[in-house]
Amino acid sequence: MTARLSSSVLFLICVTGALGAHSQASNPMPVSYICVEAESGLVLMEDNADLRRPPASMLKMMQMLLVEEGVQAGKWRYDSAITVSEHAQSMGGTQVFLAKGETWPLESLMKAIAVASANDASVAVAEGLWGSVDECLKAMNKRAAELGMDATVFHSVNGLPPDDGKTFDQTTARDMATLARALLEYPNILNFTRMKEFALRPTDSARSNTNQLLQRMPGCDGIKTGYIRAAGFCLTATAKRNDMRLIAVVMGSDRKGRFDHTQKILEEGFGMVQRVTPVLAGAIIGRPVAVVKGTEPDVALAAQKDIQIVVKNTDLNRLALEITAPRSLDAPVEAGVEAGYVRVLLDNTIMGESPLLVSAAVERKRLKHRMRELVGLAR
């Protein structure tokens, strides 16, 4: 059986058309962007989201993910010592000036990657944990495939331009949003990405986080910037408000525009959605179920847990409840026994579900009671 939910709340969705029109001479491809709700992956807006292009330093998000997954699996710890090689020291671009032979805790290097986007730290971590850059790349590409990032190929661990000028790292805004969702399953990573500044050594001046949205947008706590000439200015950002978390990816913008564009996308995104609870834990759902040979004729079913979902304002009046329950139950029936389920649907998409539990115990009628009933019926 299906019960239709209704609401009078509507919201006009405004998508920033100017984003797709922006480009720069050194990066002739149009801007790519996408905004998704982090929990469900619900796409709120997008343009050129499947255009393949270099991610620059945003690919360091994959290294952050793999390092955290390794910590959770017990492969290494954040206090594990990483020794800097000559190769790591030689990295150009943004760096924290690691020196060959230095030893640093993994946690310090991950902060250098998250805050300062340090290319030398990325190589040091790759060599220190995987034995070589090549082995780290194998792990990065394998994990990308597992996540369904079908348009992504990593050729570097730091996003720098390739020596041959041809084999650039490749991804899409949609794949970066997928990676960000996977990364956000580990809240500890946000402890790194939300840091507004970091100094590797006590004698170093503190380096500001390359993500300026941390300073100017309430609720923003990550994730990663990126820039090389072939990629343009890129940003994967996330923010949380009203118990909702959004992710926005902008690729191929300009220096200032990546922050303006990303903030505007996130602000519009928060105005497009809300968190609702169509089903409350303990609420009686559907019709009572008959109890055969029970001391009570029927029993109610109650939701085991809340069903909370994030939905577009314009989709609220399209939500429906799908209830699956038996026509009858044989006595005796114990309270709390699972006897069906309820789902919240948006068209044919399952947005959430909860088991349905028997709300009260019903005993089986004793034989003499049943005999009396039969005699009564015979009269």
N, C-alpha and C positions, 0 to 999 in steps of 0.2 A: 504494500500500500504506500501511497505517496502523498505527502502533505506539502502544500505550497507555502513558502515563506514570502512575506511581502514587506515592503518598506517604502516610505515616501521620500527617502533620501536619494537625491540624484546629484551628480556633479559633472560639469562640463570639462572634458579632458582637453587641455591645451598643450600641444606639442610644439617645442621650439623649432620652427622651421629654419631659422637662421643657421642652426648648427650644421645642417647638411650642405649649406652653401659655402661655408668657410673653407678656404684652402690657402696655401702659401706657395711661393715660387719654388722653394726647395723641396716641397712635398706636394706634387700636383694632384694626388689622390684626394677625394673629398673626405671630410671628417666622418669618422665612424662613431656611433654611440649606441648605448643600450642602458636601460635602467630596469632592474629586476627586484622583486621582493626576495630577500635572502632565504627565508624559511622554505618557501614553496617553489621558487624559481619563476613565479608569475612575471611575465614581461609586461611592463607598464608603457614603455615607449622604446623605439629603436629606429635607426636609420643607417644603412650600409653596415649592419652589424655582422655580416658574413663576408665582408671584404678582407682578404688576406693581406697582412702587412706586418712589418717588424714591430715587436712589442717593446724593444729597447729594454730598459732596466725593470719593466714590469714583470719580466719572466722570473725575476728573483723571488716572486711570490711562490713559484713552484719549489724553489730550494727551501723557503721558509716552511712550506707544507711538509716536505720530505724530512726535514730536520725534526720538526715537532712529532711527526708520526714515528720516527726512529726513537725519540725520547720516550714516547708512550709505550713503544714495543720493547724498551729496555736495551736497545742496540748501543746507545750512548747517553750521556747525561750533559746537562748544560754546563757543568763544571769540568767536562772533559777538556784536556789540554790539546790545543791545535798548534803545531809548529809551522812557521811560515817558511815557504820554499823560495828559492830565487825566482822561480816562475811567477809565484803570487806577487812578490815584490815588484816585478816588472810591469804589472798591469797599469795601463794608462787610464785616462778619463777620471771620473770621480773616485777618490780613494782616501784612506785614512793613513797612508804612508807606512804600511807594514814593512818591517825590515827582516831580511833573511835570518833565520835562526831564532827569532823571537817566538815565545810561546804565550798563547792567549787562551783564556777559557772560551769555550764555544759560545756561551751566552754573550760575552763582550763582542764577539765577531758578528753575531746575529743582530745585535743592537746597531752595530756599524752598518750592516746591510739595510736594516729597516729604516733607520733614521737618515744616514748619510749616503745611502745607496752605494756603498764602497765596493768597487770592482775587485780590489785586491783581497778584501775579506771574503768575497764570494768564491774566488779561486782557492784561497786557503782552506775554506770549509770543504769544498769539493775534494781537495786532495787529502785533507785530514780525515774525513769520514769515509770516503769511497775509495781512497787510494790514488785516484787520478781524476782529472777533469772528464776524460772519456767515460769512465765508469759512472760518474755522477750524471753525465748526459744520458746514458742508457737508462738510469733510474728515472730521470725527469721525463723522458719520452715515453717510457713504459707507463708511468703514472698518468700522463696526459691521455694515453690511449684508454686506460682503465676508466677515466672520468668521462670519456666520450668526447674529448677535445680533438675531433677528427681533422680539423683544419690546422692543427698546431704541429710544428716541428722545431725542436730546439737544437741549435748548433753551437751555442755558447752557454756558459753558466752566469754571465753578467750582462748580456745584451749589447756588448760593444760591436761595432761594425766588423765584418769578417776581413781577414787579411787578403783574400782573393777578390774582394769587392762584389761577390756574387751570392754566396751561400748565407744570406741573412736568415736570422730566426724568423719564423712565420707563425702568425696566429690571427685571430679575429677578435673583435670586441665581445662577441657571444662566448667564445671559448675562454676569454679572460674573466667574464662574469661567472662561468662555470667553475673556474679555478678559485675565484674569490669565495664562492659558496662553500667549496670544500675546505678552504683555509679557515673560514669562520666557524667551522665545527669545533675548532680548538681555540677557546677564548684566550689561552695564554699568549697566542701570537699577537693579539691586540695589545698586550702589555708592552710589546716592542713597538708596534706601529703607531700607538697613540703618544709615544714620547715626543715632546716638542723640541728637545735638543739632547745632544749626547757628546761626551768627550771620551775618547778611548783612553787617554793618559791623563793623569792629574795635572800635567803641565800643558796640555792642549787647551786651546780655546774651544768652548762648546760649539758644536755644529748644529744649526737649526735643521729641523726636519724638512726635507725637500717638499713635503706635502703641505702647502700653505693653508689648505682648508682646515687643518687642525686649529689654526689661529683664528679663523674667521667664521666658521660654520658650527653652531651649537649641535652637539651630538655626533660630530664627525670624529672617528677614532682610527682611521686608516684609509687606504692600505699602502699604495705604492705608485710612485711617479716613474716616468721613463722619458728619455730623449736621446735620439741620434738624428742626424740630418735626414736619413731615409725614412724615419718613422714619424718625424714631427714630434710635438710635445704631447705626451700621453699621461693619463691618470686613471687608475682604478681606485675609487673611493667608496667608503661605506659610512653610514650614519644611522643612529638609532633614535627614534622618537615615539612616544606613546606606545611603547612595547612593540614597535615595528622596526625592522631593520631593512634598509634598502642598500643596493649596490648600484653604482653607476660607473660605466667605463667610457672614456672619451679617448679617441686615438686620432692623431694627425692634426691637432689644433696648433695654436701658437703659444708662446710663453705665458702670456696672461690669460688667453682665452681658455686654456684647459681648465683653469680653476673657476673662471666665471661660468663656463659652459657646464661643468660638472656640478657646481653648486645649484645652478638654475634647474638642471635636470632633477636633482635630488629634491629640491624644494617643490617642484611640480609633482614629483612622484608621491611625496607625502600627502599632498592635497588630493590625490586620486584614489587613495585606499583607506580602509579602516579595518581594525581587528574587531570581529564580532564573535559572539558565543551562541550559536543557534541551539545548542543542546547543553544543558547543565547537568552535572553529576547528580544523581538521585532523582531527577525529574521523571515522572511517569510518561512513558512514550507509547503511543498507539492505543488500541483497544485492549481490554482485559482478555486473557487467554482462558478458555474453559478448562476446568480440572475434572477429569473423569474419575468418578467414585471418590470425590473429595468431600471433606466436611464443609468446604466453601465451593460455590459453583464456579468461581473463576478467580484469577489472580492477576494483578497488574505487573508490568515489566518496567524496570527503571534503568536509566542510563548509568553505566558504571563510572564514566568520567566525562568531564567537559569536552566538548568539541569546539575548539577555538580555531578560527581561520582568518586569514587576511584576504580581503576581497575588494575589488574595485567598487567604488560607490555606484557606478552605473550597472553593476551586476547584482546588487543586493536583491532586487525583486525577481531574479531568475534562480535563486537558490531553492532547493527542494529537499525534503527529507524522504529517504527510502528506508522503510522499516521491513525487516525480515524476521518473522516469528512463527512458531507452530500454531496450528489451529486449536490444538488441545494438548494437555499434559496429563499423564497418568499419576494419580495420587499414590503414595505420598510425594509431596514436592518440598524440597528444602529451600529455605531463603538463601539468596545469594548465588543460586545455581545459574549458570549462563544458559540463556534460552533464546538467543537470537542476536541481532545487531541492528544498529541504526547508522545510516550514512547521510552525510550532507553532500548533495550533488550540485554542480553547476553544469547544466546541460548533461552531458554524459561523463563528466570528469568528477571523480571522487575527491572531494576536498578534505574530508575527515570522517572518521567513524569511531563508534564505541560499542562494546558488547552490551547487550540487554540482560539484566539479572532479575530473577524472580524476587519480587519485593517483600513477600511474606511467606512463611511456611504454611502448607495446607496438609492436614493429616488425612489418611485414608479412612473412610467410613468403616465402622465395625460391621461385621456380618449381620448382627441382629438389627441394626439400623437399616441396612439395605433390605432385609427381609420385611421389616415393617413397611418400608416404602412400597415394596412389591405388593404386599397385602392391601395397602391403601389404594394402590393403582387398580388392583383387581376389583375392589368394591366400586 
